Amino acid sequence: MYQEIYYYTVDVVYQKKGRYKKPMVFRGYNLYTISRAKDMASLNRCTSAIEQLKSQVGKGGTIMTFRVFNVKERKTIGVSSYYKEEDYNNEFG
């Protein structure tokens, strides 16, 4: 069996180094990404999805931590014939 590909709309929370090197907490709402991750924990481990989300929140400052804290929408948009369902646990833990 093949792995499904999902389209996610999510909310994120992240810390940036602000002025005077104090970390500041920010939130991003209604960001989107495409991933094979099935749930929020797996989505936080998926580096390609996190990089897509980081590119949507802005360029200023150094991002120290980045987490998805709310999944608003998840749609199945396709199936990957390259990745097998048996290999999912090895990849996303």
N, C-alpha and C positions, 0 to 999 in steps of 0.2 A: 504494500500500500504506500501511497505517496503522501508527502507532507503538504498541508494546506498553507496558503499565503493569506495573511490578514492585513486589512487596512484599519489602523487605529486612530482614534481621536482621543488625546490624553491631556491631562494637566500635569505640570512638573513643578518641582521645587529645587532650587539650586543656590549655592553659595558662591559669591565672587569676592575677591579681594577688593575692598574699597579704598578710599583715601586713608592714609595713615596706617595702612596694612591691617585694618580691622575687617573681619569677614562680615558681609552683609547678605541677608537672605532675601531671595526674590522668588516670585512664582510666575509661571507661564501657563496661559490658559488656551485651550482649543488648538493645540499643536497636533500635527499629523505625522504618521510614519507608516511604513510598510515593513512587515516582518513575518517570519515563520513562528515566532514565539506564541505560545498558547495562552499565557496568563501574565499578570503584572510582574511577578517575580522573575519569570523568564525574560520578559521584556527589559527589565533592569539589568540583566546579564548580557544582553545582546549588544555588542559594541557598535555594530553598524546602525542599529536603530537609535542608540544614544547619540551617535555622531550626527545623524539626520536631525534629531531634535535640538541638539546644541546649535546647529547652524541656523535655527529659526529664532533663537532667543536674543541674538545681538552679538556684537563683536567686542565691546569694551570690557576690559578687565580680564583677569584670569579666573576661570571657573574651577573651584576647588572640589565641590561635590555636586552631583546631578542625579536626581531620582524621579521616576514616575510615581505619583501618589494617587492618581485617579484615572481610571479608564472610562471614558464617557461612551465610546462607541467602538464596536469591533465587527467588521464585515469580512466575510470570506470573499476574496476576489479571484482566487485561482488555486491551482494545484501545481506543485513543483515535481516534475518527473525525475529530476536529478537527485533529490534528497529522499531517502526512505524513512518511513515512520519508525522503524526499528532503531535508527541512529539518532532519534530525537533526544533521548536521555543522555547519550554521550556528549551531545553538543550543548544542550541547555541545562544539564544537570538535574 
